Amino acid sequence: MTNKAKVESDLLPFPVIAAATNGNVDAINAVVKHYAGYIATLSTRRLYDENGTPVLCIDEEMRRRLETKLITRILTFKLIA
C-alpha cells in the first residue's frame, strides 16, 4: 500500500461528515471514534507514583473535554457544497 493510498484510507468519508454536521448521532460517534487515538494522545499526562517513577496515563477529564469540543465543532461546521 502506498502512502497516498494509506492516507486516503484514513480519511472519513464525506457522507459521514455531512451526516455528522446535520446531527446524526451515529455519524458523530463515527467521527469521535475516528479521532479517539489522537484525543487520547493529546490527553496523556505524565504522573508520578509513590516511588517517584513517571507513569503515563490518560487524563479522563481532559479527554472528555476534548471530545465535547470536537462534537460542538462538528455541529457548528458549515459544509460548502
N, C-alpha and C positions, 0 to 999 in steps of 0.2 A: 504494500500500500504506500503510495507516495505521500509526501507531506501535504500536498494540496487536497488529496482525497481524504486524508485524516482530518484536516481542518473542516472540510465540508461536512463530514460525517458527525463532527462535534457540534455543528450548528443546530439550533432549534428550527424546526420547520415553520415557515411563515404562517400557515393556518393555525398553528398552536399559539403563536404570538398574537395574531389577530383575535383569536377566541379569548385569550387571557385579557387583552385590553378591553374586551367587551364584558368582562366579569365572569366568564365561565370558570367555575371553581376547579374543575378537573384540569383545565389548561393552566391555571395559575399554579396549581400543585405541581404540574409538569415543569414549569419554569423554575419554581423554587427547588425542586429535586435536581434539575439540571445544574443549578448553581450551589448545591449543598456542599460540595467539596471545597469550593472557593470560599464560601461563607465560613466553613469550619477552619480553613487556613487563616482567614482574617481574624477569627475569634480565638485562636490558640494563644495561650499565655504561658509564660514560664513561672511556675510557682516552686517553692522550696519545701521539702518535707522536714520532719523534726530533726533529721541529721544534717540538714543544710544542702542536701542533694537536689539539684534542679530537676523538676519534673514538668513536662509539657502536658497541658490539659486544655480542654475547650471551656471557655467561659460561657456558660449556658445563657446568661442574661444578655451578653453581647451578641451571641448567635441569634437569639430571639429578636433582638432589636434590629439586627441586620436583615433578617427575614421579613420583619414588619415593614422596614423601609423599602425593601425590594417590592413587596406586594403593593405598597402605597404608590410607588413609582410606576408599576405596571398599570394600575388603574387610572393614572393620570397621563399615561403615554398616548400621544396622538399619532396615529398612522397616517401617512400620506400615500394615497393610492394612485 
